Amino acid sequence: MSYVFNRDTRADMPIVVRGDGIWIEDSTGKRYIDASGGAAVSCLGHSHQRVIDAVREQVGKIAFAHTGAFSSEPAEALAEAVVTSAPGRMAKALFVSGGSEASEAAIKLARQYHVERGEPGRHRIIARRQSYHGNTLGALSASGNMARRALYQPYMQDWSHIAPCYPYRGRSHDETEEEYGLRVADELETEIERVGAETVSAFILEPVVGATLGAVAAVPGYLARVREICDRHGVLLIFDEVMCGMGRTGTLFASEHDGVVADIYTAAKGLGAGYQAIGAVIASEKVYGAIHDGSGFFQHGHTYMGHPVACAAALAVQTAIREEGLLGRVQAGGAKLRTMLEERFGNDAHVGEIRGRGYFLAMELVADRATKQPFDPSLAIHNRVKKAAMDLGLICYPMGGVIDGKSGDHVLVAPPFITSDDELAEIVSRVGQAVDRAIASTR
């Protein structure tokens, strides 16, 4: 009998025992291709020797020192690497233990920025429907993932959610992508004016939406327009790059594709590649300066902030990405993966759209391709795909409730950056078998 409180209390979970490259093995000897890096985490795959050595070396020096008293060599080096690689005029990086903590810290930092500047009335966050920023209460309040919010709705802050930039479902037939993007971006200004700009602290969004929508990138012009609107109303812009950042889309920061710079960035999954639990908040000179020149103290903290072993692991990961030329591999491999998916699914009656960037791609599954009619939610197609994939020895990331928290299914593919062309072909083959089996099981 297991004493582990699993997410699914009725699931009989396989026991993972080892990993190597893009493969994971369980206690029965069954091997799985990790085609989604867990949750777009394992960007270097498993058992990367550089990172293993860095963790061992740091544990041998010192495993923990509280940031109320000390900084550490790994934290200093990682902060320099991340800040100097970020777009725009970034100043400092704060390291936490994951994406939800990063979102919480970013939200608090935005609030304190305005208070330090003499605008204490700015307390409201604006986000987008079908977004996801984490599972802690502040991050969940900002999130637009209706399914994950439902149980905890009484705890949620009364924050605003506007339309996502989701052209497959939202763009009219007579609109260009650019026209559509400007239209939905302008919802931000409408909402700011409705609630009063003097109450709005920040607008938070994922430049490429992760698992909730399934690798949906902003259309051209969208991010530039929301940047203009935020500047016009004194609202901070937060880019949540927890899932889409740190090289996943082929550039270190996903927003680099659009040439738009945020006031605050968050990062996590690809930062440490799963070798240690770590997340980051990266603050611009403007935001950091308000704290430094004001009270001089950020009113926020966690015991494991700036953990030396986590920072050492993340520094080794970021060094590997740079020195092994992995951003170029993601760009080239992502183009190949997309071509393979289009060849396999381009005429599939149940694949409505293939989308994403780099090694962050998804397919939206539909009952009818011509009408975009989703599958009946009671069929739980995403769960059927996940089960079929696991049976086939494949880890991918299916999700339901894509459209409104109830309807719509997608399957996300986010392989490690080290994946070979032959492994990409095997991933597509197994994804195809899993989707076919899932749909066949409904008949």
C-alpha positions as CSV (number, residue, x, y, z in Angstrom):
1,M,0.0,0.0,0.0
2,S,1.2,3.5,-0.9
3,Y,1.1,6.3,1.7
4,V,1.6,9.0,-1.0
5,F,-1.3,11.4,-1.4
6,N,-1.5,11.4,-5.2
7,R,-3.3,14.0,-7.2
8,D,-5.7,11.3,-8.4
9,T,-6.5,9.4,-5.3
10,R,-7.8,6.4,-7.3
11,A,-4.9,6.1,-9.7
12,D,-2.3,3.3,-9.4
13,M,0.8,5.3,-10.3
14,P,3.8,3.7,-11.9
15,I,7.0,4.2,-9.8
16,V,9.7,6.0,-11.7
17,V,13.2,4.7,-11.1
18,R,15.5,6.3,-13.6
19,G,15.8,8.5,-16.6
20,D,18.3,9.0,-19.4
21,G,18.1,11.5,-22.2
22,I,14.4,11.8,-23.3
23,W,13.5,8.4,-21.7
24,I,12.0,7.5,-18.3
25,E,11.9,4.0,-16.9
26,D,9.5,2.7,-14.2
27,S,10.0,0.0,-11.6
28,T,8.6,-2.7,-14.0
29,G,11.2,-1.9,-16.6
30,K,8.8,-0.2,-18.9
31,R,10.3,2.8,-20.8
32,Y,8.5,6.0,-21.8
33,I,9.5,8.8,-24.2
34,D,9.2,12.0,-22.2
35,A,7.7,14.0,-25.1
36,S,6.5,16.9,-22.9
37,G,9.3,17.2,-20.4
38,G,6.7,16.4,-17.7
39,A,5.0,19.8,-17.8
40,A,7.5,21.4,-20.2
41,V,10.1,21.2,-17.5
42,S,12.8,18.7,-18.5
43,C,14.4,20.8,-21.3
44,L,17.7,19.0,-20.9
45,G,16.2,15.6,-20.6
46,H,17.2,13.3,-17.7
47,S,20.7,12.6,-16.3
48,H,22.5,15.5,-17.8
49,Q,26.0,15.1,-16.3
50,R,26.9,18.8,-16.1
51,V,23.9,19.5,-13.9
52,I,24.3,16.4,-11.8
53,D,27.9,17.4,-11.1
54,A,26.9,21.0,-10.2
55,V,24.4,19.8,-7.7
56,R,26.8,17.4,-6.1
57,E,29.5,20.0,-5.9
58,Q,27.2,22.6,-4.3
59,V,25.8,20.2,-1.7
60,G,29.4,19.4,-0.8
61,K,30.0,23.1,-0.1
62,I,26.8,24.3,1.5
63,A,23.3,23.2,0.9
64,F,21.3,26.0,2.6
65,A,21.8,29.5,4.0
66,H,18.9,31.8,4.7
67,T,18.6,34.8,2.4
68,G,17.9,37.0,5.4
69,A,21.5,36.7,6.2
70,F,23.4,35.6,3.1
71,S,23.6,35.6,-0.6
72,S,25.5,32.7,-2.3
73,E,27.9,32.3,-5.2
74,P,25.4,30.3,-7.3
75,A,22.6,32.9,-6.7
76,E,24.9,35.7,-7.7
77,A,26.1,34.0,-10.9
78,L,22.7,32.8,-11.9
79,A,21.2,36.3,-11.4
80,E,23.9,37.8,-13.6
81,A,23.3,35.2,-16.3
82,V,19.5,35.7,-16.3
83,V,19.3,39.5,-15.9
84,T,22.0,40.2,-18.6
85,S,20.2,37.8,-21.0
86,A,16.8,39.3,-20.5
87,P,15.3,41.8,-23.0
88,G,15.1,45.5,-22.1
89,R,16.5,47.2,-19.0
90,M,16.2,44.5,-16.4
91,A,17.9,45.1,-13.0
92,K,17.6,42.2,-10.6
93,A,16.4,38.6,-10.3
94,L,14.7,37.0,-7.2
95,F,14.8,33.2,-7.0
96,V,11.9,31.2,-5.5
97,S,10.9,27.6,-5.6
98,G,8.6,27.4,-8.6
99,G,6.2,29.1,-10.9
100,S,3.3,29.7,-8.5
101,E,5.7,31.4,-6.1
102,A,7.1,33.4,-8.9
103,S,3.6,34.7,-9.8
104,E,2.8,35.5,-6.2
105,A,6.0,37.4,-5.9
106,A,5.4,39.3,-9.1
107,I,1.9,40.3,-8.1
108,K,3.2,41.5,-4.7
109,L,6.1,43.4,-6.3
110,A,3.7,45.2,-8.7
111,R,1.5,46.2,-5.7
112,Q,4.5,47.5,-3.7
113,Y,5.9,49.4,-6.7
114,H,2.8,51.5,-6.8
115,V,2.6,52.0,-3.0
116,E,6.3,53.1,-3.0
117,R,5.4,55.7,-5.7
118,G,2.5,57.1,-3.7
119,E,-0.4,55.3,-5.5
120,P,-1.8,52.9,-2.8
121,G,-5.1,52.6,-4.6
122,R,-3.6,50.4,-7.3
123,H,-4.5,46.9,-6.1
124,R,-6.3,45.2,-9.0
125,I,-4.8,42.7,-11.4
126,I,-6.1,42.2,-14.9
127,A,-5.5,38.9,-16.6
128,R,-7.0,36.9,-19.4
129,R,-9.6,34.1,-19.5
130,Q,-8.1,30.6,-20.1
131,S,-4.8,31.7,-18.7
132,Y,-2.8,30.0,-15.9
133,H,-0.4,31.6,-13.5
134,G,-0.2,29.1,-10.6
135,N,-2.1,27.2,-7.9
136,T,-1.5,29.4,-4.8
137,L,-4.4,31.7,-4.0
138,G,-3.0,34.9,-5.5
139,A,-1.7,33.2,-8.6
140,L,-5.0,31.3,-9.0
141,S,-7.0,34.6,-8.6
142,A,-5.0,35.9,-11.5
143,S,-5.4,32.7,-13.5
144,G,-8.3,32.4,-15.9
145,N,-8.4,28.6,-15.8
146,M,-12.0,28.2,-14.8
147,A,-11.8,24.5,-14.0
148,R,-9.0,25.0,-11.5
149,R,-10.6,28.0,-9.9
150,A,-14.1,26.5,-9.5
151,L,-13.6,24.7,-6.1
152,Y,-11.8,27.7,-4.6
153,Q,-14.0,30.5,-6.0
154,P,-14.9,31.8,-2.5
155,Y,-11.2,32.4,-1.9
156,M,-10.6,34.3,-5.2
157,Q,-9.8,38.0,-5.4
158,D,-12.3,40.0,-7.5
159,W,-9.9,40.6,-10.3
160,S,-10.7,41.2,-14.0
161,H,-10.3,38.7,-16.9
162,I,-10.5,39.8,-20.5
163,A,-10.5,37.7,-23.7
164,P,-7.4,35.7,-24.6
165,C,-5.6,36.2,-27.9
166,Y,-7.0,32.9,-29.3
167,P,-7.5,33.4,-33.1
168,Y,-8.6,29.8,-33.8
169,R,-11.7,30.4,-31.8
170,G,-12.0,34.2,-31.6
171,R,-11.0,35.7,-35.0
172,S,-13.9,36.5,-37.4
173,H,-13.7,35.3,-41.0
174,D,-13.4,38.9,-42.2
175,E,-10.6,40.0,-39.8
176,T,-6.9,39.7,-40.5
177,E,-4.7,38.4,-37.6
178,E,-3.5,41.9,-36.9
179,E,-7.0,43.3,-36.8
180,Y,-8.1,40.6,-34.5
181,G,-5.1,41.1,-32.2
182,L,-5.7,44.8,-31.9
183,R,-9.4,44.2,-31.2
184,V,-8.8,41.8,-28.3
185,A,-5.9,43.9,-27.0
186,D,-8.2,46.9,-26.8
187,E,-10.4,45.0,-24.3
188,L,-7.6,45.8,-21.9
189,E,-8.1,49.5,-22.2
190,T,-11.9,49.1,-22.0
191,E,-11.5,47.2,-18.7
192,I,-9.0,49.6,-17.3
193,E,-11.4,52.5,-17.9
194,R,-14.3,50.5,-16.5
195,V,-12.7,49.8,-13.1
196,G,-10.6,53.0,-13.1
197,A,-6.9,53.2,-14.0
198,E,-6.2,54.4,-10.5
199,T,-7.1,50.9,-9.1
200,V,-5.1,48.8,-11.6
201,S,-1.7,47.5,-10.6
202,A,-0.7,45.2,-13.4
203,F,-1.7,43.2,-16.5
204,I,-0.3,39.7,-16.4
205,L,-0.3,37.4,-19.5
206,E,1.6,34.4,-21.0
207,P,3.2,35.5,-24.3
208,V,2.6,31.9,-25.5
209,V,-0.2,30.4,-23.4
210,G,0.7,27.0,-21.9
211,A,-1.4,24.0,-21.0
212,T,-4.7,25.8,-20.5
213,L,-5.0,26.9,-24.1
214,G,-2.3,24.7,-25.6
215,A,0.7,26.7,-27.0
216,V,-1.3,29.7,-28.3
217,A,1.1,32.5,-29.3
218,A,0.1,36.1,-29.5
219,V,-0.7,37.3,-33.1
220,P,1.5,40.1,-34.6
221,G,0.8,43.5,-33.0
222,Y,-1.0,42.2,-29.9
223,L,1.8,42.5,-27.4
224,A,2.8,45.8,-28.7
225,R,-0.7,47.2,-28.3
226,V,-1.1,46.0,-24.7
227,R,2.3,47.5,-23.9
228,E,1.1,50.8,-25.3
229,I,-2.1,50.6,-23.2
230,C,-0.3,49.8,-20.0
231,D,2.1,52.7,-20.5
232,R,-0.7,55.1,-21.2
233,H,-2.5,54.2,-17.9
234,G,0.5,53.6,-15.6
235,V,-0.1,49.9,-15.4
236,L,2.8,47.4,-15.1
237,L,3.1,44.6,-17.6
238,I,4.0,41.2,-16.3
239,F,5.0,38.4,-18.8
240,D,4.5,35.0,-17.2
241,E,7.1,32.9,-19.0
242,V,7.0,30.1,-16.4
243,M,6.2,27.5,-19.1
244,C,6.9,29.2,-22.4
245,G,10.2,30.8,-21.5
246,M,13.9,29.8,-21.0
247,G,14.3,28.6,-24.5
248,R,11.1,26.6,-25.0
249,T,10.0,28.6,-28.1
250,G,13.5,28.9,-29.5
251,T,14.6,32.2,-27.8
252,L,15.5,32.4,-24.1
253,F,12.5,34.6,-23.5
254,A,9.4,33.8,-25.4
255,S,8.5,37.5,-25.8
256,E,11.6,38.1,-27.9
257,H,9.7,36.8,-30.9
258,D,7.4,39.9,-30.6
259,G,10.1,42.5,-29.7
260,V,8.1,43.7,-26.6
261,V,9.5,44.1,-23.2
262,A,7.7,43.6,-19.9
263,D,8.2,45.4,-16.6
264,I,8.4,42.1,-14.7
265,Y,9.1,38.6,-16.0
266,T,8.5,35.3,-14.3
267,A,10.3,32.0,-15.2
268,A,10.5,28.6,-13.7
269,K,10.2,25.3,-15.5
270,G,13.0,25.5,-18.1
271,L,15.1,27.6,-15.6
272,G,16.2,24.5,-13.7
273,A,15.0,21.8,-16.1
274,G,13.6,19.8,-13.1
275,Y,16.9,19.1,-11.5
276,Q,16.0,21.3,-8.6
277,A,12.8,23.3,-7.7
278,I,13.4,26.9,-8.8
279,G,11.6,29.9,-10.2
280,A,12.5,33.5,-10.8
281,V,11.1,37.0,-10.9
282,I,13.1,39.4,-13.0
283,A,12.4,43.1,-12.3
284,S,13.1,46.0,-14.6
285,E,15.2,49.0,-13.5
286,K,12.0,51.0,-13.1
287,V,10.4,48.5,-10.8
288,Y,13.5,47.7,-8.7
289,G,14.4,51.3,-8.4
290,A,11.1,52.2,-6.9
291,I,11.7,49.7,-4.0
292,H,15.4,50.5,-3.7
293,D,14.9,54.3,-3.6
294,G,11.7,54.0,-1.5
295,S,11.5,51.8,1.6
296,G,14.5,49.7,0.5
297,F,12.7,46.5,1.6
298,F,10.6,44.1,-0.5
299,Q,7.8,42.9,1.8
300,H,7.8,39.3,0.7
301,G,9.9,36.2,1.3
302,H,10.1,32.4,1.6
303,T,12.5,30.2,3.5
304,Y,13.9,28.5,0.4
305,M,14.3,31.7,-1.7
306,G,17.7,31.8,-3.5
307,H,18.4,28.2,-2.5
308,P,22.1,27.6,-3.3
309,V,21.7,24.1,-4.6
310,A,18.7,25.1,-6.8
311,C,20.7,28.1,-8.1
312,A,23.7,25.9,-8.8
313,A,21.6,23.5,-10.8
314,A,19.8,26.3,-12.7
315,L,23.2,27.9,-13.5
316,A,24.4,24.6,-14.9
317,V,21.2,24.3,-17.0
318,Q,21.5,27.8,-18.4
319,T,25.2,27.3,-19.2
320,A,24.4,24.0,-21.0
321,I,21.7,25.8,-23.1
322,R,24.2,28.4,-24.1
323,E,27.3,26.4,-24.6
324,E,25.6,23.4,-26.3
325,G,23.8,25.6,-28.8
326,L,20.4,24.4,-27.7
327,L,18.4,27.4,-28.7
328,G,19.4,26.8,-32.3
329,R,18.5,23.1,-31.9
330,V,15.0,24.1,-30.6
331,Q,14.5,26.4,-33.6
332,A,15.6,23.8,-36.1
333,G,14.0,20.9,-34.3
334,G,10.8,22.8,-33.7
335,A,10.4,23.4,-37.4
336,K,11.0,19.7,-38.1
337,L,8.5,18.6,-35.4
338,R,5.8,20.9,-36.8
339,T,6.3,19.6,-40.3
340,M,6.1,16.0,-39.0
341,L,2.9,16.8,-37.1
342,E,1.4,18.5,-40.1
343,E,2.3,15.6,-42.4
344,R,0.7,13.1,-39.9
345,F,-2.3,15.2,-38.8
346,G,-2.7,17.9,-41.5
347,N,-5.8,16.1,-43.0
348,D,-7.0,14.5,-39.9
349,A,-10.8,15.0,-39.4
350,H,-10.3,15.4,-35.7
351,V,-7.4,17.9,-35.6
352,G,-8.6,21.4,-35.9
353,E,-5.3,23.3,-35.5
354,I,-1.6,22.7,-35.0
355,R,0.0,25.6,-33.3
356,G,2.9,26.9,-31.2
357,R,6.5,27.8,-31.5
358,G,9.8,25.9,-31.2
359,Y,9.5,22.8,-29.0
360,F,6.1,24.1,-27.6
361,L,3.5,22.8,-30.0
362,A,-0.1,21.6,-29.6
363,M,-3.0,20.2,-31.6
364,E,-6.6,21.1,-30.8
365,L,-8.8,18.0,-31.1
366,V,-12.3,18.5,-32.5
367,A,-15.3,16.4,-33.3
368,D,-15.7,18.1,-36.6
369,R,-12.9,19.9,-38.3
370,A,-15.1,21.9,-40.7
371,T,-17.2,23.4,-38.0
372,K,-14.6,23.4,-35.2
373,Q,-17.2,21.6,-33.1
374,P,-15.5,20.3,-29.9
375,F,-16.0,16.8,-28.6
376,D,-18.7,16.4,-25.9
377,P,-16.9,17.1,-22.6
378,S,-18.4,13.9,-21.1
379,L,-16.1,11.9,-23.4
380,A,-13.0,13.4,-21.7
381,I,-11.0,12.9,-24.9
382,H,-7.9,14.4,-23.3
383,N,-7.9,11.8,-20.6
384,R,-8.3,9.1,-23.2
385,V,-5.3,10.4,-25.1
386,K,-3.2,10.5,-21.9
387,K,-4.1,6.9,-21.0
388,A,-3.5,5.6,-24.5
389,A,-0.2,7.5,-24.6
390,M,1.0,6.0,-21.3
391,D,0.0,2.5,-22.6
392,L,2.2,3.2,-25.6
393,G,5.1,4.4,-23.6
394,L,4.7,8.1,-24.3
395,I,4.4,11.0,-21.9
396,C,2.6,14.0,-23.5
397,Y,0.4,16.7,-22.0
398,P,-3.3,16.6,-23.0
399,M,-5.8,19.0,-21.4
400,G,-9.5,19.6,-21.5
401,G,-11.6,22.7,-21.1
402,V,-9.6,24.6,-23.6
403,I,-12.5,26.8,-24.8
404,D,-14.3,27.7,-21.6
405,G,-13.1,25.5,-18.8
406,K,-15.5,22.7,-19.9
407,S,-15.3,22.1,-23.7
408,G,-12.4,21.6,-25.9
409,D,-9.4,19.3,-25.9
410,H,-5.8,19.6,-26.9
411,V,-2.6,17.6,-26.7
412,L,0.7,19.5,-26.0
413,V,4.1,18.3,-27.1
414,A,7.1,19.9,-25.6
415,P,10.1,17.6,-25.9
416,P,13.6,18.1,-24.3
417,F,15.9,20.4,-26.3
418,I,18.3,17.5,-26.9
419,T,15.8,15.4,-28.8
420,S,17.1,13.8,-32.0
421,D,15.3,13.8,-35.4
422,D,14.7,10.0,-35.0
423,E,13.2,10.6,-31.6
424,L,11.0,13.3,-33.0
425,A,9.7,10.9,-35.6
426,E,9.0,8.3,-32.9
427,I,7.2,10.9,-30.8
428,V,4.9,11.8,-33.7
429,S,4.2,8.2,-34.4
430,R,3.2,7.4,-30.8
431,V,1.1,10.6,-30.5
432,G,-0.7,9.6,-33.7
433,Q,-1.4,6.1,-32.3
434,A,-2.6,7.6,-29.0
435,V,-5.0,10.1,-30.6
436,D,-6.4,7.4,-32.9
437,R,-6.9,5.0,-30.0
438,A,-8.6,7.7,-27.9
439,I,-11.1,8.7,-30.6
440,A,-11.8,5.1,-31.6
441,S,-12.6,4.3,-27.9
442,T,-15.6,6.7,-28.1
443,R,-17.3,4.7,-30.9
